[in-house]
Amino acid sequence: MEPTTVKKKSPQRFEEDPKPQMSEGMKKLKKRAARTAGFIGTLASAAKETVAAVKEDVQATRERDPAARSNKEVLLLYPGIHALAAYRVAHRLHEKGYYFGARAISQTARAITGIEIHPGAKIGKGLMIDHGMGVVIGETAEIGDHCTLYQGVTLGGTGKDVGKRHPTLGNNVLVGAGAKVLGPFRIGDNTKIAANAVVLAEIPDQCTAVGIPARVVKKDGVKVEDELDQIHIPDPVAQEIRRLEEKLAALEGELSEIKKQTKGRK
Ligand SMILES: CC(C)(COP(=O)(O)OP(=O)(O)OC[C@H]1O[C@@H](n2cnc3c(N)ncnc32)[C@H](O)[C@@H]1OP(=O)(O)O)[C@@H](O)C(=O)NCCC(=O)NCCS
């Protein structure tokens, strides 16, 4: 009986073996897993940053809302604080390109608080959104530090602009209840927009603007007089008649003087 010989694979054959390829399905799965891990990582770091920001938001509400009695009350019961906390997480996700997750968070916050803040908006420190219901802050809106917005405020677009469509608020701006600020212009530092005003153009620093469309009624604490009184407009026809009456009276005077002189000569 012949001894059995074990056939060895030649090294040549190993080299010829095609490298095992990852299937398309596996590639997609791996990509999705990496994206999910990135999403969770961003969410965790955003949550950490939000805790610090919320402390400032609570402080802002304590300073500006005389009805706020304790930090606990503000933190647990103020919808403005909840909407801002959700926004800060959503904004971080939006910046990292997780648009769907960011919108999902902002829409959930809107359903709970009645405040809609687009994750793309840029918001500074110490914003107070008082009462909050019906507040809308558009995608390209920017808000400086220590601003105050009341219920029903819209920082929106007119529908005519593309790209930057929403307003920019400076620092320490107050926007009263129901006011609409529409368009890609700036509202200056320390400016107040009155309740129910509709602002369609830039308002400088340190002003108070009221009405529809909004006009500046105060600048640096001093009343601004209207250049033209739109109600008491002078009547040009009446003015002309008055001038003619004056001329007639003068002519009558001259005539009676002439009559007197000619009577004396006779
Ligand atoms: C505008 C506002 C901020 C006051 O600012 P201010 O610089 O102190 O202005 P003044 O109060 O001196 O008012 C200036 C002029 O604007 C008028 N004005 C004030 N608020 C107005 C408004 N909402 N709509 C129309 N005119 C208004 C005033 O009557 C005054 O007119 P006058 O000069 O002819 O008398 C304040 O009136 C306001 O609207 N705050 C919003 C507060 C809010 O929304 N609260 C909701 C709580 S739930």
The ligand as a Gaussian input file, in Angstrom:
#p B3LYP/6-31G(d) Opt

LIG

0 1
 C      -43.046000     100.041000      23.323000
 C      -42.857000      99.704000      24.798000
 C      -41.719000      98.730000      24.934000
 C      -42.562000     100.955000      25.580000
 O      -41.346000     101.524000      25.153000
 P      -40.953000     103.007000      25.641000
 O      -39.670000     103.362000      24.979000
 O      -40.984000     103.067000      27.111000
 O      -42.078000     103.886000      24.966000
 P      -43.226000     104.809000      25.645000
 O      -44.019000     104.019000      26.610000
 O      -42.581000     106.063000      26.105000
 O      -44.135000     105.106000      24.379000
 C      -43.715000     105.895000      23.279000
 C      -44.913000     106.137000      22.393000
 O      -45.301000     104.903000      21.788000
 C      -46.661000     104.600000      22.071000
 N      -46.784000     103.152000      22.238000
 C      -46.252000     102.388000      23.212000
 N      -46.549000     101.113000      22.998000
 C      -47.284000     101.054000      21.878000
 C      -47.886000      99.996000      21.137000
 N      -47.776000      98.729000      21.526000
 N      -48.541000     100.296000      19.997000
 C      -48.656000     101.592000      19.583000
 N      -48.094000     102.639000      20.242000
 C      -47.432000     102.363000      21.370000
 C      -46.948000     105.371000      23.349000
 O      -48.321000     105.630000      23.490000
 C      -46.141000     106.620000      23.151000
 O      -46.845000     107.454000      22.261000
 P      -46.893000     109.077000      22.497000
 O      -45.480000     109.514000      22.421000
 O      -47.743000     109.580000      21.361000
 O      -47.479000     109.261000      23.847000
 C      -44.135000      99.091000      25.403000
 O      -45.227000      99.986000      25.224000
 C      -44.484000      97.754000      24.810000
 O      -45.174000      97.636000      23.806000
 N      -43.985000      96.677000      25.472000
 C      -44.253000      95.322000      25.123000
 C      -44.581000      94.598000      26.380000
 C      -45.365000      93.319000      26.126000
 O      -45.473000      92.829000      25.042000
 N      -45.880000      92.788000      27.209000
 C      -46.596000      91.577000      27.166000
 C      -46.623000      91.027000      28.562000
 S      -47.665000      89.661000      28.664000

